Amino acid sequence: MQGEQSGRRARVATEFNARIRSTSRELLHPERSRTAQAARQLAPSLTLTSDLERQLLLQAAAMAENGGEGEGGEGGEYTKDGSVDLRGNPVPRSKRGGWRACTFIVVYELFERMAYYGVASNLVMYLTERLHQGTVEAANNVTNWSGTVFLTPLLGAFLADAYLGRYWTFVAGSAVYLMGMLLLTLAVSVPALKPPPCDGAGAGATCPRASALQLGVYFGGLYTIALGHGGTKPNISTIGADQFDDFHPPERLRKLSFFNWWMFTVFTGILFSTTVLVYLQDSVSWSWGYGVPTLALAASVAVFLAGTPLYRHKLPQGSPITRMGKVVAAAVWKCRVTVPNDLSELHEADPEYYTGKKRFRVDATSSMRFLNRAAVKTEDAPGWALCTVTEVEETKQIGKLVPLLATMFVPCALMAQVGTLFVRQGVTLDRRLGRGASPFQVPPASLGACVTLTMLVCVAVYDRALVPFLRRRTKNPRGITLLQRIGAGLLLQVATMAITAAVESRRLGFARSHSAALGAPLPLTIFVLLPQFVLMGAADAFLVVGQIEFFYDQAPESMKSLGTAMSLTAYGVGSMLSSAVLSLVERTTAAGRRGGAPWVANDLNASRLDCYYAFLAVLAAANLAAFVVLSCRYEYRAESTEAIGVTATVQSEPAAP
């Protein structure tokens, strides 16, 4: 199957480029209308398997009619992907979109990530040190909140695709997000909204629990942020990707690097949070530590709104969930109907319908054949039970992503350890940096900066060195496939958890040999934890970027927000999976050790956290095996795969004389 696809892509690219060069040589011919007419007649006859290549050829025809400047005449070429302005009017390519528009979006993401991770990266410390929660309770509260943060994007994606559009859903979500940050800043600043500090230190300390009001205000702010995040997160990266026209090869090529540099910006914001903001929270005050990210979020929203005149937008095209539900219901209703061997007999709307709706038509395939029943014409079926081929194929495309989505849950659960147990490990160690009477104390959460720094370096090296090197050998513009990139990240995660278990075993041995008291730091530097942070950063550079790009790229054109939301859902489910596994392991190991300490307890020096990490390493290895099996069977979306092939050929071949 893959060999057939490669051959088909090669034929498409060869025919396409030959005709484009032929058309280009005639652009200055006095009889441009004849050239345009010939190109338009040529488009249906080529062996093309998606609307994308046809549109590219028709664009060449439009250029011939307008002197090489596109359908809008000189300097006024319009985009071909259905992009519009906020009023629904077509947009000239030179006036909107591209990296100029993305600058505002990327700056927003920089400040917004500062705000989010200004809360998330040190949350476990506030819960344990200020709200006086235990290690397991605090870790579970962090992962439950994080899970909610990454599940609410499903709601935001639904609203964006079905009703409001990405821009207005994002704006509404930003307002809610900002309200949550303001409430959270209030909760850490007003004395009446915080429990009093502990009376004493160490094992004999008395720490009053937070009241219901105090917990309500603080967690109310957290979950308001989660709700607002649902409106912003699935749409902001999609809005950024929408600034590049898939029907314009140079823009599509720029889009291939967009997600790499998007994540580079994200990591930069995280780096600031895990260094400067964490220091403010631990060493200055929590009011400043939360006030600064709140101001950063307000500034980021202002920057985004300032770029509104430059943005390209995609019109909402109805609820994808409703369309998919209709396809499944229709297929079940007609379960006894025979699917014709000739797929052209299936029901499909006229091309003019999709042109008017600014949607893309998808050709029928034989995969997941059961769903094709939804497009079979029958006399006795109700009207709702007849779906178009495009609706069926879009449902198939999302359905194919679900098994791979399931293999992302465990990796995301492993990522959750960085902000919870990794930080708690750091609390038990010597955090002094330098010598003297008052050496600098390294905030435990600041080691998360090592994850970010590693990701920044790896993404830059990957995009600027590794991709060009691999591109010359694989002929893939991305260097390697998206699933190969994700697989590399999963493999690094297995190694990370194995090394983390070894480091923790060493730390526990040191604790036993020094008989450390509860709450007293071990005479072992905190920097022994660096390997696990650095390796996790390297894994994330492959996994995180590959994951978000894969689900965006492989989602149908009318369901891009849903595709992005699916990738974020993995983090939500993974965080909640982390909570469930941690609670289960705590109960199981406590009951099985005859009164001994569980693998994870409030006193990590009396725990067996190394066993827990080893268990996670085994879980990660099993998940990697499942991912490899599924990825080998996965068939990339035809439009995406062949468009990349055409783009690569257009880029690599010399221009016509």
C-alpha positions in Angstrom: 0.0 0.0 0.0 2.8 2.4 0.9 4.6 1.6 -2.3 1.5 2.3 -4.3 1.1 5.6 -2.6 4.7 6.6 -3.2 4.4 5.8 -6.9 1.1 7.7 -7.1 2.7 10.7 -5.4 5.6 10.6 -7.8 3.3 10.5 -10.8 1.3 13.4 -9.4 4.4 15.5 -8.8 5.9 14.7 -12.2 2.7 15.6 -14.1 2.1 18.6 -11.9 5.5 20.1 -12.3 5.7 19.4 -16.0 2.5 21.3 -16.6 3.3 24.1 -14.2 6.6 24.7 -16.0 4.8 24.6 -19.3 2.2 27.1 -18.1 4.9 29.3 -16.5 6.8 29.6 -19.8 3.7 31.0 -21.4 2.8 33.5 -18.7 4.1 36.4 -20.7 2.5 35.1 -24.0 0.1 37.7 -25.5 -2.7 35.2 -25.5 -2.8 34.6 -21.8 -6.5 33.6 -21.9 -5.6 30.7 -24.2 -3.0 29.5 -21.7 -5.5 29.8 -18.8 -8.2 27.9 -20.7 -5.7 25.1 -21.5 -4.7 24.8 -17.9 -8.3 24.6 -16.7 -9.0 21.9 -19.2 -6.0 20.0 -18.1 -6.9 19.9 -14.4 -9.6 17.3 -14.5 -7.6 15.0 -16.8 -4.6 14.6 -14.6 -4.3 11.6 -12.3 -4.9 13.6 -9.2 -6.3 12.1 -6.0 -7.3 15.2 -4.1 -8.6 18.7 -4.8 -5.3 20.2 -3.6 -3.3 19.5 -6.8 -6.2 20.6 -9.0 -6.5 23.8 -7.1 -2.8 24.5 -7.5 -3.0 24.0 -11.2 -6.1 26.2 -11.4 -4.1 28.8 -9.5 -1.5 28.7 -12.3 -4.3 29.4 -14.7 -5.4 32.4 -12.7 -1.9 33.7 -12.7 -1.8 33.4 -16.5 -4.9 35.4 -16.8 -3.6 38.2 -14.5 -0.1 38.5 -15.6 1.4 36.2 -13.0 -0.2 38.0 -10.0 -3.1 35.6 -9.2 -6.8 36.2 -9.4 -6.7 39.6 -7.8 -4.5 41.1 -10.4 -1.2 42.9 -9.7 -0.3 42.4 -6.0 -3.8 41.1 -5.2 -3.6 37.3 -5.4 -6.2 35.7 -3.2 -5.7 32.7 -1.0 -7.0 29.4 -2.3 -7.8 27.7 1.0 -11.1 29.5 1.8 -9.5 32.0 4.1 -11.6 35.1 4.8 -11.5 38.2 6.9 -13.8 38.7 9.9 -16.6 39.9 7.6 -16.4 36.8 5.5 -14.7 38.4 2.5 -11.8 36.7 0.6 -8.4 38.0 1.6 -5.5 39.0 -0.7 -2.4 36.9 0.1 -0.1 40.0 0.3 -2.4 41.8 2.8 -3.0 39.2 5.4 -1.5 36.0 6.9 2.0 34.6 6.6 4.7 35.2 9.2 3.8 38.8 9.6 0.4 37.9 11.1 2.0 35.0 13.0 4.3 37.4 14.8 1.4 38.6 16.9 0.1 35.1 17.5 3.6 33.8 18.6 4.1 36.8 20.9 0.8 36.0 22.5 1.8 32.4 23.1 5.1 33.5 24.6 3.4 35.6 27.3 0.5 33.2 27.8 2.8 30.3 28.4 4.6 32.5 31.0 1.3 33.0 32.7 0.1 29.4 32.6 3.4 27.8 33.7 3.9 30.6 36.3 1.0 28.8 38.1 1.5 25.2 36.9 5.2 24.7 37.4 5.2 25.5 41.1 1.7 24.5 42.0 2.6 21.4 44.0 4.8 23.6 46.2 2.0 26.0 47.0 -0.3 23.2 47.8 2.2 21.5 50.2 3.9 24.6 51.7 1.0 27.1 51.9 -2.2 25.0 51.9 -0.4 22.3 53.9 -1.5 19.3 51.8 0.3 16.0 51.8 2.5 14.8 48.9 0.0 12.4 47.3 -3.0 14.7 47.9 -1.1 17.7 46.4 0.2 15.6 43.4 -3.2 14.4 42.6 -4.7 17.8 42.9 -2.1 19.1 40.4 -2.7 16.3 37.9 -6.5 16.5 38.3 -6.4 20.2 37.5 -3.9 19.7 34.7 -6.2 17.0 33.3 -9.2 19.4 33.4 -7.1 22.1 31.7 -6.4 19.8 28.7 -9.9 18.3 28.5 -11.8 21.5 28.2 -10.3 22.2 24.8 -12.8 19.6 23.4 -15.6 22.1 24.3 -13.6 25.0 22.8 -13.0 23.1 19.6 -16.7 22.2 19.3 -17.8 25.8 19.7 -15.1 27.0 17.3 -15.9 24.5 14.5 -19.7 24.6 14.9 -20.7 28.1 15.9 -18.4 30.9 16.9 -15.3 30.3 14.7 -11.8 30.1 16.1 -11.2 33.8 16.6 -14.3 34.6 18.6 -14.0 31.4 20.7 -10.4 32.4 21.5 -11.4 35.9 22.5 -14.2 34.7 24.8 -11.9 32.1 26.3 -9.2 34.7 26.9 -11.6 36.8 29.0 -12.5 33.8 31.2 -8.8 32.9 31.5 -7.9 36.4 32.7 -10.7 36.3 35.3 -9.3 33.1 36.7 -5.8 34.6 36.9 -7.1 37.6 38.7 -9.0 35.4 41.2 -5.9 33.3 41.8 -3.8 36.4 42.5 -6.4 37.6 44.9 -6.3 34.2 46.7 -2.6 34.3 47.4 -2.5 38.0 48.3 -5.4 38.6 50.8 -4.4 37.2 54.3 -7.9 36.0 55.0 -7.8 33.8 52.0 -4.7 31.9 53.1 -4.3 29.6 56.1 -1.8 30.7 58.8 1.8 29.3 58.5 2.9 26.2 60.3 3.7 26.4 64.0 7.3 25.1 64.2 9.3 23.1 61.7 10.1 19.4 61.0 8.2 16.4 62.3 6.7 18.4 65.3 5.3 21.2 63.2 1.5 21.9 63.5 0.1 23.1 60.1 -3.5 24.3 60.2 -5.6 23.1 57.2 -7.1 25.6 54.8 -10.7 26.4 55.3 -13.5 25.6 52.8 -13.6 29.3 51.8 -9.9 29.5 51.3 -9.8 26.3 49.2 -12.9 27.4 47.3 -11.4 30.7 46.2 -8.1 29.2 45.3 -9.4 26.2 43.4 -12.2 28.3 41.9 -9.5 30.5 40.3 -7.6 27.4 39.1 -10.7 25.8 37.5 -11.8 29.2 36.0 -8.4 29.2 34.3 -9.1 25.6 33.1 -12.4 26.8 31.5 -10.8 29.7 29.8 -7.9 27.6 28.6 -10.5 25.4 26.8 -11.4 28.3 24.6 -7.9 29.5 23.9 -5.6 26.4 23.6 -7.3 24.4 20.8 -7.7 27.6 18.6 -4.5 29.7 19.0 -2.1 27.2 17.3 -4.8 26.5 14.7 -5.2 30.2 14.0 -1.5 30.4 13.5 -1.4 27.5 11.1 -4.3 29.0 9.2 -2.1 31.9 8.2 -0.4 29.7 5.7 -2.2 28.6 2.5 -2.0 24.9 1.8 -2.7 25.6 -1.8 0.4 27.8 -2.2 3.6 25.6 -2.2 5.9 28.3 -0.8 3.5 29.0 2.1 2.9 25.3 2.7 6.7 24.8 3.0 6.9 27.6 5.6 4.1 25.9 7.4 6.2 22.8 7.8 8.5 24.8 10.2 5.7 26.6 11.9 5.0 24.1 14.6 8.8 23.8 15.4 9.1 27.5 16.0 5.8 27.7 17.7 7.0 25.2 20.2 10.3 27.1 20.5 8.3 30.1 21.6 6.3 28.0 24.0 9.5 26.6 25.6 10.9 30.2 25.9 7.8 31.2 27.9 8.1 28.1 30.1 11.8 28.8 30.7 11.0 32.3 32.1 8.3 30.8 34.3 10.5 28.0 35.7 13.3 30.4 36.5 12.2 34.0 37.2 8.6 33.4 38.3 9.5 30.4 40.4 12.2 32.4 42.1 9.7 35.2 42.8 7.3 32.7 44.4 9.8 31.0 46.5 12.0 33.9 47.5 10.0 37.1 47.3 6.2 36.5 47.6 3.4 34.5 46.0 1.6 37.8 45.3 4.4 38.9 43.0 4.8 35.4 41.7 1.2 35.3 40.5 0.8 39.0 39.8 3.5 39.1 37.2 2.0 36.2 35.1 -1.5 37.9 35.4 -0.1 41.0 33.9 1.7 38.9 31.2 -1.6 37.3 30.2 -3.3 40.7 29.9 -0.5 41.9 27.8 -0.6 38.8 25.6 -4.3 39.3 24.9 -3.7 42.9 23.9 -0.9 41.9 21.5 -3.2 39.3 19.9 -6.0 41.7 19.4 -3.6 44.3 17.9 -2.9 41.8 15.1 -6.5 41.3 14.1 -6.4 43.3 10.9 -3.7 40.9 9.6 -5.3 37.6 10.3 -6.8 35.1 7.9 -9.8 33.3 9.3 -11.7 30.1 8.5 -15.5 30.0 8.6 -17.1 27.6 11.0 -18.4 24.6 9.1 -20.8 22.9 11.5 -20.2 20.6 14.4 -17.8 17.8 13.4 -19.1 15.7 16.3 -22.6 16.0 15.0 -21.5 15.0 11.5 -19.5 12.0 12.7 -22.4 10.9 14.9 -24.7 11.1 11.9 -22.4 8.9 9.8 -22.1 6.2 12.5 -25.8 6.2 13.1 -26.6 6.0 9.3 -24.1 3.1 8.9 -25.7 1.2 11.8 -29.2 1.9 10.4 -28.2 0.5 7.0 -26.1 -2.4 8.4 -27.7 -4.9 6.1 -27.1 -2.8 2.9 -24.5 -4.0 0.5 -21.7 -1.5 -0.4 -21.2 -1.4 -4.2 -17.8 -2.4 -5.5 -17.7 0.8 -7.6 -17.3 3.5 -4.9 -18.3 6.2 -7.4 -21.9 5.0 -7.0 -21.9 6.3 -3.4 -23.7 9.5 -2.7 -21.7 12.7 -3.0 -22.7 16.4 -3.3 -21.8 18.4 -6.4 -18.5 20.3 -6.5 -20.4 23.6 -6.5 -21.8 22.7 -3.0 -18.3 22.5 -1.5 -17.2 25.6 -3.4 -20.1 27.6 -1.9 -19.4 26.2 1.6 -15.7 26.7 1.2 -15.1 23.1 2.1 -13.0 20.4 0.7 -14.3 17.3 -1.0 -12.7 14.0 -0.2 -12.6 10.9 -2.4 -14.1 7.6 -1.3 -11.8 4.9 0.0 -12.3 1.2 0.9 -10.8 1.4 4.4 -13.3 1.1 7.3 -15.7 -0.2 4.7 -18.6 -0.5 7.1 -19.0 3.3 7.3 -19.4 3.5 3.5 -23.0 2.2 4.1 -23.8 5.7 5.3 -23.3 6.9 1.7 -25.3 4.2 0.0 -28.5 5.4 -1.7 -31.6 3.4 -0.6 -35.3 4.0 -1.1 -36.6 3.1 2.3 -34.0 4.9 4.5 -34.9 8.2 6.1 -33.3 11.4 4.8 -30.9 11.8 7.7 -29.5 8.3 7.0 -27.9 9.4 3.7 -24.5 11.0 4.1 -22.0 12.3 1.6 -18.7 10.5 0.8 -16.9 13.5 2.3 -18.7 13.2 5.6 -17.9 9.5 5.7 -14.3 10.0 4.9 -13.9 12.7 7.4 -15.3 10.4 10.1 -12.8 7.7 9.0 -9.9 10.1 9.3 -10.8 11.0 12.9 -11.5 7.3 13.7 -8.1 6.3 12.5 -6.5 8.8 14.9 -8.3 7.4 18.0 -6.0 4.3 18.5 -2.9 6.4 18.2 -4.4 9.0 20.5 -4.8 6.2 23.2 -1.0 5.6 23.0 -0.4 9.2 24.0 -2.0 8.8 27.4 0.9 7.1 29.1 3.6 9.5 27.8 1.5 12.4 29.0 1.2 10.8 32.4 5.0 10.5 32.5 5.3 14.2 31.7 3.1 15.0 34.7 5.9 13.7 37.0 8.1 16.6 36.2 5.8 19.1 38.0 4.9 16.8 40.9 7.2 14.1 42.1 10.4 15.4 40.4 9.9 18.7 42.3 9.2 16.9 45.6 12.5 15.0 45.1 14.3 18.3 44.9 12.9 19.4 48.2 14.7 16.6 50.0 18.1 17.5 48.6 20.7 20.2 49.3 19.6 23.2 47.2 22.5 25.5 48.0 24.4 27.0 45.1 27.7 28.6 45.9 29.4 29.1 49.3 29.3 31.6 52.0 27.0 32.5 54.9 23.9 33.0 52.6 24.3 30.9 49.5 21.6 31.0 46.8 18.9 28.4 47.3 17.8 26.8 44.1 14.0 26.5 43.9 13.1 22.9 43.3 10.7 23.7 40.5 13.4 25.7 38.7 15.0 22.4 37.6 12.1 22.3 35.2 14.1 25.0 33.3 16.5 22.2 32.3 13.6 20.5 30.6 12.8 23.7 28.7 16.4 24.5 27.8 17.0 21.0 26.5 13.8 21.3 24.4 14.9 24.7 23.0 18.2 23.4 22.0 16.8 20.1 20.5 14.1 21.9 18.5 16.5 24.4 17.0 19.1 21.6 16.2 16.3 19.4 14.8 14.8 22.1 12.5 18.1 23.7 11.3 20.5 20.7 11.2 18.7 17.4 11.4 15.8 18.0 9.1 17.9 19.3 6.2 20.3 16.4 6.6 17.5 13.8 6.7 15.5 15.6 3.9 18.3 14.9 1.4 18.2 11.2 2.2 14.5 10.5 2.7 13.1 13.1 0.2 10.5 14.0 2.9 10.3 17.7 3.6 10.0 17.0 7.3 13.1 14.8 7.3 11.2 11.9 9.0 7.5 11.2 9.3 5.5 12.6 12.1 5.0 9.2 13.6 8.7 8.4 13.5 9.4 11.7 15.4 6.8 10.7 18.0 8.3 7.2 18.3 11.7 8.7 19.0 10.3 10.7 21.8 8.6 7.7 23.3 11.8 5.7 23.2 13.6 8.6 25.0 10.9 8.6 27.6 11.5 4.9 28.4 15.2 5.7 28.9 14.3 8.7 31.0 12.2 6.7 33.5 14.8 4.0 33.8 17.5 6.5 34.6 15.1 8.3 37.0 14.6 5.1 38.9 18.4 4.6 39.1 18.9 8.1 40.4 16.2 7.8 43.0 17.7 4.5 44.2 20.9 6.3 44.8 19.1 9.1 46.6 17.3 6.6 48.9 20.6 4.8 49.6 22.1 8.1 50.6 19.1 8.9 52.8 19.4 5.5 54.6 23.1 5.9 55.2 22.7 9.4 56.7 19.5 8.7 58.7 18.0 12.0 57.6 15.2 13.4 59.8 11.8 14.2 58.4 11.9 17.5 56.6 15.7 17.8 56.8 17.5 18.1 53.4 20.1 15.4 52.6 23.7 16.4 52.1 23.4 15.5 48.5 23.2 18.2 45.8 20.0 18.8 44.0 21.8 18.6 40.7 22.0 14.8 40.8 18.4 15.1 39.4 19.6 16.9 36.3 19.9 13.7 34.1 16.2 13.0 34.4 15.2 16.6 33.6 17.5 16.8 30.6 16.4 13.5 29.2 12.7 14.4 29.6 13.4 17.6 27.7 15.0 15.8 24.9 12.0 13.4 24.7 9.5 16.2 24.7 11.3 18.0 21.8 10.4 15.0 19.7 7.1 14.0 21.3 5.3 17.2 22.0 6.0 18.9 18.7 5.4 15.8 16.7 2.1 15.1 18.6 0.5 18.4 18.1 1.6 18.6 14.4 0.4 15.1 13.7 -3.1 15.5 15.0 -3.5 18.9 13.3 -2.1 17.6 10.0 -4.1 14.4 9.9 -7.4 15.9 10.9 -9.8 16.7 8.0 -9.6 20.3 6.8 -13.0 21.1 8.4 -12.0 19.6 11.7 -8.6 21.2 12.4 -9.7 22.6 15.8 -10.9 19.1 16.8 -7.6 17.6 15.7 -5.7 20.1 17.9 -8.1 19.4 20.8 -7.5 15.7 20.4 -3.8 16.2 21.0 -4.5 18.3 24.0 -7.0 15.7 25.3 -4.1 13.3 25.6 -2.5 15.6 28.2 -5.8 15.8 30.1 -6.3 12.1 30.2 -2.6 11.5 30.9 -2.7 13.8 33.9 -5.8 12.1 35.3 -4.2 8.7 34.5 -1.2 9.8 36.6 -3.5 10.6 39.5 -5.3 7.2 39.2 -2.0 5.2 39.0 -0.4 7.1 41.9 -3.4 6.5 44.1 -3.7 2.9 43.1 0.0 2.3 43.7 -0.1 4.0 47.1 -3.0 1.9 48.3 -1.7 -1.3 46.9 1.9 -1.0 48.1 0.8 0.2 51.6 -1.5 -2.9 52.0 1.1 -5.3 50.6 4.1 -4.2 52.8 2.6 -5.2 56.2 2.3 -1.8 57.6 5.5 -0.4 55.9 5.6 2.8 54.0 4.0 2.9 50.5 6.1 3.5 47.4 5.0 7.1 47.6 4.5 8.8 51.0 4.8 12.3 52.5 8.3 11.4 53.6 10.0 10.5 50.4 13.1 9.3 52.3 11.0 6.5 53.8 9.3 5.7 50.5 10.3 3.4 47.6 9.9 6.0 44.8 12.5 4.1 42.8 10.1 1.2 42.5 7.4 3.5 41.3 9.6 5.0 38.6 10.7 1.5 37.5 7.0 0.6 37.2 6.5 3.6 35.0 9.4 2.7 32.8 7.9 -0.8 32.2 4.5 0.9 31.5 6.2 3.2 29.0 8.0 0.3 27.2 4.7 -1.5 26.8 3.1 1.6 25.5 5.9 2.1 23.0 5.4 -1.4 21.7 1.7 -0.8 21.1 2.5 2.5 19.4 5.0 0.8 17.0 2.4 -1.8 16.0 -0.3 0.9 15.4 2.0 3.3 13.5 3.2 0.6 11.1 -0.4 0.0 10.2 -1.4 3.7 9.9 -2.1 5.1 6.5 -1.5 8.9 6.2 -4.2 11.1 4.9 -3.9 11.2 1.1 -4.3 14.9 0.7 -1.7 15.7 3.3 0.8 13.1 2.0 0.6 13.9 -1.6 0.6 17.7 -1.0 3.8 17.4 0.8 5.2 15.4 -2.1 4.2 18.0 -4.5 5.6 20.8 -2.3 8.9 18.9 -2.0 9.2 18.5 -5.8 8.3 22.2 -6.4 11.0 23.2 -4.0 13.7 20.9 -5.3 13.3 21.4 -9.0 14.8 24.5 -10.7 12.6 27.2 -12.0 11.7 27.2 -15.7 13.8 29.5 -17.8 
